[in-house]
Amino acid sequence: MKKFKTINPIDYSTKDLHKILLSSVTPRPIALASTIDSDGVVNLSPFSYFNVFSANPPVLIFSPANRVTDNSKKDTLNNISKVKEVVINLVDYNIVEPTSLSSVYFEKNIDEFLKSGLTKMESIKVKPPRVLESPVSYECKVNDVISLGNNGGAGNLIICEVLMIHINEEFLNDNGDIDPLKLNLVARMGENYYLDVKKESLFEIKKPVGVNAIGVDSLPNHASESLILSHNDLARLGNIEEIPNIDLINQFKEDNDIKKIISLADHKEKIKLLHFRVKEFLNNDDLNSAVLTLFSI
């Protein structure tokens, strides 16, 4: 029986709740935001309350939270209240340390580009500069700022409409698309931890076939009771458009060793061995054989 630690947010301090949220909602992409104030002073700061929320119009949202310690507002938010523009620069492994350094609470007139060692590059449509070393940068206008509260730790949603995108061609494939195997972005975890995207860590999941997917509930009953097949395995098996017909199943049994397993007298042993074979087919990315095996009895 699984045991859970159940938490009521009102029973926790902001500091402790902040720690729980940032340690559990992971990994989070990082927006390295460059802004500028009305005097032309540039600020650069990272935020992991960040994601994409719309394609038409293209909209990114990030959230500078009021400081927990003294409820003060960050320079990024103050700058955007005066100059409603921002460049959101993505962070890869090559600039993760400079990005972290830019998060220091420097004095207002201090240039984080200089402190972090990152390079300014002139933007095309907005005043704030972009980061030359960033693999992807988005020039944005700020459409709205939504305050989520008045206390320390409260977020401020910066709703940004993308006006221009800059992609380092080093990270494109032969078709001109972004290659996830080349784009080694980092993400924020809890505490002092980060996560980088490595080739060996990437895996593919085929998108669900749509409304015609049979679903896990249409698999044989013995599948849901399996101690061998995981939730992921069952979901892959349920991501087919229809249950295979009996002729296909019988032909499959004739051409494979499934028939020997089915002939076993011990029902539990038979099911266990079948599930091992299903697992083996799935591990070899042979969904069709896995499904036919599962429906063999």
C-alpha positions in Angstrom: 0.0 0.0 0.0 1.4 3.3 -1.0 1.8 6.0 1.7 1.5 9.7 1.0 2.7 12.8 2.8 -0.4 15.1 2.5 0.2 18.8 2.8 -2.2 21.7 3.3 -0.4 24.8 1.9 -1.8 27.1 4.6 0.1 25.0 7.3 3.5 25.8 5.7 5.7 28.9 5.6 6.2 30.4 2.2 9.9 29.3 2.3 9.0 25.7 2.9 6.2 25.6 0.4 8.4 27.2 -2.2 11.0 24.4 -1.6 8.3 21.7 -2.0 7.0 23.2 -5.2 10.3 23.7 -6.8 11.5 20.2 -5.9 8.4 18.5 -7.2 7.4 20.4 -10.3 10.5 19.5 -12.4 12.2 19.7 -14.8 11.4 23.3 -15.6 12.8 25.1 -18.7 14.7 28.3 -18.0 14.0 31.7 -19.5 17.1 33.9 -19.4 15.3 37.2 -19.7 16.9 40.4 -20.9 15.1 43.7 -20.2 15.9 47.4 -20.3 14.6 50.3 -18.2 13.7 53.8 -19.4 17.3 55.0 -18.9 18.7 52.3 -21.1 20.1 50.2 -18.3 20.0 46.5 -19.2 19.1 43.6 -16.9 19.6 39.9 -17.4 18.0 37.3 -15.1 16.9 33.7 -15.3 13.5 32.4 -14.4 12.3 28.8 -14.3 8.6 29.7 -13.9 8.4 29.6 -17.7 6.8 27.9 -20.7 5.1 28.3 -24.1 1.3 28.8 -24.0 0.2 29.6 -27.5 1.2 29.3 -31.2 -1.3 31.7 -32.8 -0.4 34.2 -31.6 3.0 32.8 -30.4 3.0 33.5 -26.6 5.5 32.7 -23.9 4.9 33.3 -20.2 7.4 33.6 -17.4 6.9 34.7 -13.8 9.2 36.8 -11.7 8.1 36.2 -8.1 8.2 38.8 -5.4 11.2 38.1 -3.2 10.2 35.9 -0.3 12.7 37.6 2.1 11.4 41.2 1.8 8.6 41.1 -0.8 10.6 43.4 -3.1 10.1 43.2 -6.8 12.8 42.1 -9.2 14.4 44.5 -11.7 13.0 42.4 -14.5 9.5 43.2 -13.4 10.3 46.9 -12.7 11.9 47.2 -16.2 8.9 45.7 -18.0 6.5 48.1 -16.2 8.4 50.9 -18.0 9.6 49.3 -21.3 7.1 46.5 -22.3 9.7 44.4 -24.2 11.8 41.4 -23.3 14.1 38.9 -25.0 13.7 35.4 -23.7 16.9 33.4 -24.2 17.0 29.7 -23.9 19.8 28.1 -21.8 22.0 25.2 -22.9 24.7 23.4 -21.0 27.4 25.8 -22.4 26.0 28.8 -20.6 24.4 27.3 -17.5 27.0 28.6 -15.0 26.9 32.2 -16.5 23.1 32.0 -16.3 23.3 31.0 -12.6 25.7 33.9 -11.9 23.3 36.3 -13.5 20.7 35.5 -10.8 22.8 37.2 -8.1 21.0 40.2 -6.6 23.3 42.8 -8.1 22.5 46.5 -7.6 20.1 48.0 -10.0 22.6 49.7 -12.3 24.9 46.7 -12.5 25.1 45.0 -16.0 24.6 41.3 -15.5 25.9 40.7 -19.1 29.3 42.0 -17.8 29.1 40.1 -14.5 28.1 36.8 -16.2 30.5 37.1 -19.1 27.7 36.7 -21.7 27.6 38.8 -24.9 25.0 41.3 -25.9 23.7 41.1 -29.4 21.4 43.8 -30.8 17.8 42.8 -31.3 15.8 43.6 -34.4 12.4 44.6 -33.1 12.9 45.3 -29.4 15.2 47.4 -27.3 16.6 44.8 -25.0 19.6 42.9 -26.4 19.7 39.2 -26.8 22.3 36.7 -25.6 24.7 35.8 -28.4 25.6 32.5 -26.8 22.0 31.4 -26.4 20.9 28.6 -28.8 17.4 30.2 -29.3 16.3 33.7 -28.5 12.8 35.2 -28.7 12.2 38.9 -29.1 8.9 39.7 -27.4 6.5 42.5 -26.7 4.8 42.3 -23.3 1.0 42.1 -23.8 0.1 41.9 -20.1 1.3 41.5 -16.6 -0.9 39.6 -14.1 -0.1 39.8 -10.4 -0.9 36.6 -8.5 -0.7 38.2 -5.1 0.8 40.9 -2.9 2.9 38.9 -0.6 6.5 37.6 -0.8 6.6 34.6 -3.1 3.7 35.8 -5.2 4.2 35.4 -8.9 3.7 38.0 -11.7 2.8 36.4 -15.0 4.6 38.2 -17.9 2.6 37.4 -21.0 5.0 37.8 -24.0 4.1 37.8 -27.7 6.9 36.6 -29.8 7.9 39.1 -32.5 11.1 37.5 -33.8 12.9 34.1 -33.2 16.7 33.6 -33.6 17.9 30.0 -33.8 21.6 29.1 -33.9 22.0 27.1 -37.1 24.4 24.7 -35.3 21.3 23.1 -33.7 19.3 22.5 -36.9 19.1 19.2 -38.8 19.3 18.8 -42.6 15.6 19.8 -43.0 16.2 23.1 -41.2 14.3 21.9 -38.1 15.6 22.1 -34.5 17.3 18.8 -33.7 16.6 17.7 -30.1 19.7 15.6 -30.1 21.9 18.6 -30.8 20.0 21.1 -28.6 21.5 20.4 -25.1 19.1 22.6 -23.1 19.2 22.5 -19.3 16.3 22.5 -17.0 15.8 23.5 -13.4 15.3 20.9 -10.7 15.0 21.3 -6.9 17.7 22.7 -4.6 20.9 23.3 -6.5 20.3 20.7 -9.2 19.9 21.1 -12.9 19.2 18.6 -15.7 20.8 18.6 -19.1 19.4 16.9 -22.2 21.7 14.2 -23.4 21.2 11.9 -26.4 21.2 8.8 -24.2 18.5 10.4 -22.0 16.1 11.0 -24.9 13.4 8.6 -25.9 10.4 8.7 -28.3 6.7 8.0 -27.6 4.4 7.7 -30.5 1.5 10.1 -30.2 -1.9 8.4 -29.4 -3.7 7.3 -32.5 -6.7 9.4 -31.6 -10.3 8.6 -30.8 -10.0 5.1 -32.2 -7.3 3.9 -29.8 -8.7 0.8 -28.0 -7.3 1.9 -24.6 -6.0 -0.1 -21.7 -9.5 -1.1 -20.6 -9.9 -3.1 -23.9 -6.8 -5.3 -23.2 -7.3 -8.9 -21.9 -8.1 -9.0 -18.2 -4.8 -10.8 -17.4 -2.9 -7.7 -18.7 -4.1 -5.4 -16.0 -3.2 -7.9 -13.3 0.3 -8.3 -14.6 3.3 -8.0 -12.3 5.6 -7.8 -15.3 4.0 -5.2 -17.6 4.2 -1.6 -16.3 1.7 1.2 -16.8 3.8 2.5 -19.6 3.7 -1.0 -21.3 -0.1 -1.2 -21.0 -0.5 2.3 -22.4 1.6 1.4 -25.4 -0.4 -1.8 -25.9 -3.7 0.2 -25.7 -2.5 2.7 -28.3 -3.7 0.6 -31.3 -6.8 1.3 -33.4 -8.4 -2.1 -33.2 -8.1 -5.5 -31.6 -6.3 -7.9 -33.9 -8.6 -10.4 -35.6 -8.4 -14.1 -34.8 -6.8 -15.1 -38.1 -3.9 -12.8 -37.5 -3.5 -14.1 -34.0 -3.6 -17.8 -35.1 -1.1 -17.2 -37.9 1.2 -15.4 -35.4 1.0 -18.3 -33.0 2.0 -20.7 -35.8 5.1 -18.7 -36.8 6.4 -18.1 -33.3 7.1 -20.0 -30.1 3.9 -18.7 -28.5 2.1 -22.0 -29.1 4.5 -23.8 -26.8 3.8 -21.3 -24.0 0.0 -21.5 -24.5 0.1 -25.3 -24.2 1.4 -25.2 -20.7 -1.0 -26.6 -18.1 -0.1 -24.1 -15.3 -2.2 -21.1 -16.1 -0.2 -18.7 -13.9 3.1 -19.8 -15.4 1.6 -19.5 -18.9 0.5 -15.9 -18.3 3.8 -15.0 -16.7 5.8 -16.3 -19.7 3.5 -14.6 -22.2 3.9 -11.3 -20.4 7.7 -11.7 -20.5 7.5 -12.3 -24.3 5.2 -9.2 -24.6 7.8 -7.2 -22.6 10.6 -8.4 -24.8 8.8 -7.4 -28.0 8.0 -3.9 -26.5 11.7 -3.5 -25.5 12.6 -4.3 -29.1 10.0 -1.7 -30.3 7.9 -4.4 -32.0 4.4 -3.3 -30.9 2.6 -5.5 -33.4 4.1 -8.7 -32.1 3.6 -7.6 -28.5 -0.1 -7.0 -29.2 -0.6 -10.4 -31.0 1.2 -12.2 -28.1 -1.0 -10.5 -25.5 -4.2 -11.5 -27.3 -3.0 -15.1 -27.9 -5.1 -16.4 -25.0 
